[in-house]
Amino acid sequence: MAKLILTQEVTGLGASGDVVEVKGGYARNYLLPRGFAMTWTKGGEKDVERLRSARKAREIATVEEAQAVANTLQSAPVKITVKTGDSGRLFGTVGAAQIADAVETSGLGSIDKRTVEIPTRIKAVGNYTATVRLHADVSATLDLQVVGSK
């Protein structure tokens, strides 16, 4: 078992600043290479407090506020315009940062890119869904319309 400090929220494991124990292979092959966690040390307690305070500043304070933001996000689909080839395939994929930017430009508010979860890779034009974790108890489903431009 490996003891780690999470640097980002990992679904099913914990939030930024949490100290968790996971199996060695999961830590070595997934969490550490992707930057989702760092190894726990005695000096790392300062980092835990820094990560928790940063998370607290980013997150929505109450459940009622999170519900209001969720209703706003679910009210209209978000249109994302990306460069495509002749067959409709994208040059690359649509990521969480692009989705967060599209939400802000569409006037639905601003969200943190770290809270966006994309279930499948978006590599072609079409309609998709993504989940935004707004609070521990509240998440919103975003309808995405990926439109190509040449």
Wavefront OBJ file of the C-alpha trace (Angstrom):
o trace
v 0.000 0.000 0.000
v 1.204 3.493 -0.848
v 0.289 6.609 1.116
v -0.352 9.595 -1.169
v -1.541 13.190 -1.058
v -4.049 13.930 -3.831
v -3.262 17.079 -5.823
v -6.479 16.915 -7.881
v -9.909 15.451 -7.380
v -10.080 11.787 -8.400
v -13.541 10.289 -8.779
v -14.161 7.532 -6.270
v -10.971 8.268 -4.324
v -11.010 11.770 -2.888
v -10.483 15.470 -3.376
v -7.437 17.682 -3.551
v -5.537 17.677 -0.268
v -6.834 14.314 0.948
v -4.345 11.766 2.242
v -5.226 8.306 0.868
v -3.764 4.821 0.846
v -3.935 2.946 -2.442
v -2.294 -0.118 -3.910
v 1.239 0.368 -5.164
v 0.489 -0.332 -8.811
v -2.391 2.145 -8.931
v -0.147 4.821 -7.437
v 2.898 4.020 -9.557
v 1.125 3.494 -12.895
v -1.811 5.921 -12.778
v -1.896 8.561 -10.043
v 1.743 9.649 -9.898
v 2.535 9.803 -13.654
v -0.597 11.840 -14.393
v 0.091 14.296 -11.559
v -3.054 13.411 -9.629
v -1.067 12.707 -6.457
v 2.302 13.056 -4.780
v 3.944 10.772 -2.275
v 3.206 11.450 1.372
v 6.059 12.690 3.541
v 6.222 14.209 6.998
v 7.059 17.565 5.432
v 4.090 17.191 3.116
v 1.628 18.256 5.814
v 2.214 21.895 4.792
v 1.280 20.962 1.239
v -1.916 19.301 2.488
v -3.053 22.523 4.169
v -2.163 24.586 1.093
v -4.101 22.231 -1.211
v -7.133 22.209 1.090
v -7.254 25.997 1.328
v -6.962 26.317 -2.479
v -9.778 23.775 -2.915
v -11.962 25.644 -0.428
v -11.441 28.922 -2.338
v -12.439 27.261 -5.656
v -15.500 25.310 -4.589
v -19.042 26.573 -4.230
v -19.916 27.227 -0.600
v -23.461 25.906 -0.204
v -25.624 23.224 -1.751
v -28.259 25.810 -2.706
v -25.738 27.824 -4.724
v -24.533 24.640 -6.406
v -28.125 23.700 -7.320
v -28.654 27.151 -8.859
v -25.475 26.830 -10.943
v -26.483 23.283 -11.976
v -29.890 24.500 -13.175
v -28.209 27.255 -15.189
v -25.746 24.825 -16.785
v -28.470 22.347 -17.716
v -30.750 25.018 -19.205
v -29.108 25.210 -22.631
v -26.649 23.186 -24.689
v -23.076 24.451 -24.967
v -21.759 24.918 -28.502
v -18.075 24.201 -29.122
v -16.567 25.138 -32.490
v -13.411 23.232 -33.444
v -11.284 22.695 -36.547
v -12.142 19.563 -38.481
v -10.995 17.705 -41.538
v -13.084 16.791 -44.560
v -14.573 13.694 -42.924
v -15.757 15.498 -39.772
v -12.977 14.233 -37.526
v -11.340 16.717 -35.215
v -7.692 17.707 -35.202
v -7.124 16.401 -31.667
v -9.819 16.042 -29.017
v -12.078 18.363 -27.051
v -10.776 18.619 -23.496
v -12.050 19.889 -20.172
v -10.394 23.289 -20.639
v -12.201 23.846 -23.954
v -15.503 22.883 -22.349
v -14.950 25.287 -19.444
v -14.092 28.090 -21.882
v -17.186 27.345 -23.996
v -19.423 27.476 -20.915
v -18.015 30.879 -20.016
v -18.334 32.295 -23.548
v -21.927 31.061 -23.822
v -22.847 33.131 -20.758
v -23.714 30.251 -18.430
v -21.139 31.234 -15.798
v -17.628 30.053 -15.127
v -16.597 26.589 -14.013
v -13.264 25.091 -13.058
v -11.817 22.785 -15.720
v -10.808 20.297 -13.015
v -14.473 19.635 -12.200
v -15.406 18.568 -15.746
v -15.635 14.820 -16.410
v -15.871 13.610 -19.996
v -17.032 9.965 -20.203
v -15.798 9.347 -23.765
v -13.147 11.033 -25.876
v -14.634 13.650 -28.179
v -12.944 13.117 -31.555
v -15.742 13.932 -34.033
v -18.512 16.468 -34.481
v -21.843 15.651 -32.861
v -23.733 15.809 -29.590
v -22.091 14.685 -26.343
v -22.624 14.935 -22.602
v -20.218 15.823 -19.822
v -20.610 15.951 -16.061
v -19.570 18.903 -13.900
v -19.014 18.287 -10.175
v -20.120 21.504 -8.496
v -20.278 20.339 -4.877
v -19.824 17.082 -3.015
v -23.570 16.418 -3.342
v -24.359 18.258 -6.590
v -23.308 17.565 -10.162
v -24.718 18.877 -13.432
v -24.978 17.246 -16.843
v -23.852 19.432 -19.728
v -25.186 18.922 -23.236
v -22.391 19.643 -25.727
v -22.779 20.371 -29.417
v -19.441 19.979 -31.176
v -19.522 21.851 -34.480
v -16.751 21.784 -37.047
v -15.138 24.630 -38.933
v -12.607 24.266 -41.715
l 1 2 3 4 5 6 7 8 9 10 11 12 13 14 15 16 17 18 19 20 21 22 23 24 25 26 27 28 29 30 31 32 33 34 35 36 37 38 39 40 41 42 43 44 45 46 47 48 49 50 51 52 53 54 55 56 57 58 59 60 61 62 63 64 65 66 67 68 69 70 71 72 73 74 75 76 77 78 79 80 81 82 83 84 85 86 87 88 89 90 91 92 93 94 95 96 97 98 99 100 101 102 103 104 105 106 107 108 109 110 111 112 113 114 115 116 117 118 119 120 121 122 123 124 125 126 127 128 129 130 131 132 133 134 135 136 137 138 139 140 141 142 143 144 145 146 147 148 149 150
